[in-house]
Amino acid sequence: MKQDLAVAGSAGRRFGVGRLLGKQPIGTAFVTPYVVFLAAIFAYPLGFAVYMSFHDYFFTAPGAIVERPFVGFENYAAVLSDPAVRRSFGNVGIFLLINVPLTVVLSLLLAYALNAAIRWRTFFRVSYYVPYVAASVAVVGVWLFLFNSNGLVNSVLGPLAPDPSWLVNSKLAMPTVALYVTWKQLGFFILLYLAALQNVSKDLYEAASVDGASRLKSFWNVTVPGVRPATTLVVLLATVTGANLFTEPYLLTGGGGPDGASASPVLIMYQRGIEQGNPDVGSAIGVLLVIGVLILALVERRFVGRENR
């Protein structure tokens, strides 16, 4: 009797609940809430954005039933022919070229230094992390004080200060925003590298020292390869967060100024979709941005993470 029940239970798990939950039902149960969260917060809005981008979509009163005809690629054609949109994608490209390499280099070097036996190590770790968790509005106020026309930076530079000043200069506005974002987010990436450095075996450093390697060579030949998986993660995260740039140019440059020199695709998407009431056009910008980020992430994953495999 017990054997028959066991066989029946095994068959039930195989063809019923077992097949649904897989070999690790407890793990599946833990993952399910996050899968539901991703579907509700990311997958559904993305799918709806794709739908809007192919229709003449506009906002209406709640409960109103109106026709929203299919327009094909008209919204995408309008987006690609818009100089402001094209410039915003160029701006975010400049941002990523500055932000991503700086983030990788500075966070790795600082994490390596903070991982050493130095005095006040905990204090420095907290100090680097504070800007990341601080409110953007408060931190932006500090940078406006530093980089406005009469700010501290220009006072120190004197005749070497740029004219027009940093945030109102069409050539320097986006690089200044990139430096700000690099500084603000540095603490998070330092923590990632600090965690990765714990997995680099000390025996490798001792072997390099026995072979006569200098500290610089040990860093290049032991530390850098040892934290390569973390570097891949840092590059991908910095790219994704940088491509979604919105708050910083909105606050620092008054909405992408001067004349759109610091406008990002997300900022233009907000202006077109929300402020100007064209959610279909804004959705087309968003879909193009997602495609661009996915392509860029795949390229980075292929080249930056190729030695991880």
N, C-alpha and C positions, 0 to 999 in steps of 0.2 A: 504493500500500500504506500509506504513512505517513498519507495523507489519510484513508483508510478507518479507520485506527486512531484518528486524532484525532476523527473523527466519532463513532465508537463510544464513545470515552472521554467525549466531550461528552454523548452520550446517557445514558451511565451516571451521570455526575454529575447530570444533569437529573432522572433518574427514580429514582436509587438514593441513593448516599451524599451527592450534592450537595443533593438535596431534604431529606435528614435534617439535614445540617449547615448549610444555608442558604448565603447569599452570602459569608459570612465564616467559613469553617470553623475558622480559627485562633482567632478570637474565641470561637466556640462551644466549642472545646476548652478554652479557659481558663475559661469560665463554668461548664462542666459540673460540676466538683468542688463549686463553691459551691451550684449547684442541688441536687446530691445532698445536701449538708450541710443546706440549708434543708428539704428533704423529710424527712430523717431526724430532725432536731432540732426542727423546728417543725411541719411539715405533718402528719406521722404522729401526734405526741402530741396535736395539736389535734383531729384526726379521732377519735382514740381517746377523748379527753375528751368529745367530743360523743356518742359511742356510750355511754360510761358514764353520762352525764347522763340518758339515756332508759331506763336499765335499773336493776334492783335489784342494784347491783354491790357486791361486798365482797371483801376480801382472803382468799385461801385459801393452803394449803400448796402449794409448787411441785409441779406435775404433777396436782393434784387436779382432777377434772372435776365441776363443780356447775352447776346451772341458775341463770341470771341473767335472770329474766323481764323482758320489756318493760313499763315502767310509764308510758309516755307522759310527761306533764308533771308528774307527782307530785313529782319532785325540785325542779323549778322552783317549784312551788306552795309547797313546804316552805321553800325559800330566800326567796321573796318575803314569806312570812308570818313570817320570823324577824326580830325587832327588832334583833338584833345585826348581821345582814347589812345591813339597811336603814341602820342607823347607820354602818356601815363605808363604804358608798358615799357617804353624806353627809360623812363625815370626809375621804375622798379628794377630794371636791369642794372642801371648804374648803382642803385642801392645795394643789390645783391653782390655785385663785384667788389664793393667796399666792405660791406658788413660781414659776409660769410668768411673770407680769408682772415679778416681781423679777429673775428670771433674765435676761429679755430686756433690761431697762433697765440693770441693773448690768453685765452682760457687755459690752454695747455701749459704755457710757460708759468702762469700764475699758480695753477694747480700743482705743478712740479715744485715750485718754490714753497708753496704752503704745505706740501707733503713732507718737506724736510723738517728736521728738528730745529726749528727757530723759536725764538721767544715771541710771546704774544700771538702764537699761531691761531688760537681760537678766536681772538679778537679780530684778526685780519680776515678770517673766514666769514665771520658774521658781517664785517664791514662791507665786504664785496657782495654779500647776499642782500643787504638792506635795500639798495636801489631797486632790485628786482621785485620785491614785495611791497615797496612803497607805492602810494597812489600816483598815477601818471600825472594828474593835474598839479600836484605839489612839486614833483620833480621837474616838470616842464617849466614851472615858475622859476626855479633855480637856473635852468639853462637860458631862459629868456633874459634873466638878470646878467648872466655871463656873456651872452653873445649878441645882445642888442647893440644899437649904434653907439650908445654911451656906456656899454657894459664893461665889466672888469677885464675881459680878454683884450678888447680894443685899447683900453687904458694902458695895459701892460705892453702891447705891441707898438703903441704910439704911431709913428709915421708908417710903420709896416702893416697897419690894419687895413683890411680890404675896404674899398669904397665902390659901390654900396656895401653895407655890412653883410655879415654872414647869412642871415636868414631872409634878407631881402635882395640877395644877389642871385641872379638866375643860374650862375655857374656853381655857386657854393651852397645853395639852399639844400639840395638833396644830399651832398656829401656831409653837411653838418647834421642833417637828420640821421644819416647812417651812423655817424660817430655817436650820436646820442643813444640810438637804439643799441649799439654795440656795448656802450658803457652800462646801460640800464639792465640788459639781459645777461651780462657777463657772469654774475654770481651763479645763475642756474647752470650754465655750462661748465663753470669751474667745479661745481659739485659733481657733475657727471664724470669729469676727468679724475677728480679725487677718488671716486668710487672705482674707476677703471685702474688707477695706479695701485690700488690695494691688491690687484690680481697679478701684477708684474712680479715675478719671483725675484727675491733678493739674491739668489744664487747667480742669476744672470749678471747682476751688477758686480758681484764678487769675481766672477769669471772674467768679466771685461777688465776689472782692475788688475787682476793677475796678469792678463795679457798686455798690460801697460796702456790701456785706453784712458784718455783724458776724460774729464767730466763731460765735455762737449760731445766727444765720440760716444760715450756711454748713453748720453741722452738721445743721440741720433740713431744709434744702432740697437738700443735696448728699449728705451722708453717709447719712442715713436712707433715702432712695430708692435710693442706690447699693448698700446692703447688704440690700435687701429680700428677695432670694432666701435669704440666710443667715438672716434673721429668720424666714422661713417654716420653714426647717429646724430652727432652735433651738426654735421653739414646738412643732413636732411631736415632736421628741426629748424635750423637757422634759415634754410631756404623756404620752408613752408610758412613759418611765422613772418619772414620778411616779405613774401609775396602777398600776404594779407595785411600789409601796412595800411593803417587808417588813422589811429589816434594821434600818432606823432606829427604827421604833416598837418592834420586838422587843427591841432593845438599850437604847434610851433610856428607855422607859417600862415596861419589864418585861413586854412582851407585849401592848401596846395599852391600858394603863391611863391614867388611873384609870377603872375601870368601863367600858372600851371606848371612851373618849373619843378615843383616838389609834389605834384598831384600823383597819387597812386591809382591803379585800376579800381581798388575797392572804394576809394574816395569818389572817383568818377561814377562808379556804379551807384553809390549812395545819392549823389547829386542828380543823376539821370532818373533813377528809379523812384526815389522817395521825394526829393525836393521838387523835381519837375514832373512827377506823376507819370513816368514811363517805365513801369516795372518790366515790360517785355524787353526793352532795350537794356535795362540794367541786368536782367537775367542773361542776356546774350553775352554781356561783358563778363559776368561771373562764370559762365560755362567756358568761355575762351580762356579765362584765367586758370580754371581747374585743369583744362587740357594742357596748358603751358606748364603748370607746376608739375603735373604727372610726368610729362616728357622730361623736364629738367631733373626731377627726382630719379627717374630711371637712368638717365645718363650719369648722374652723380653716383648712383648706387653701383653702376657698372665699372666706373673708373676709380672712385675712391675706395670702394669695398672689394675690388677684384682680388686683393691679396689676402682677404679673409677666408676665401674658399680654398 
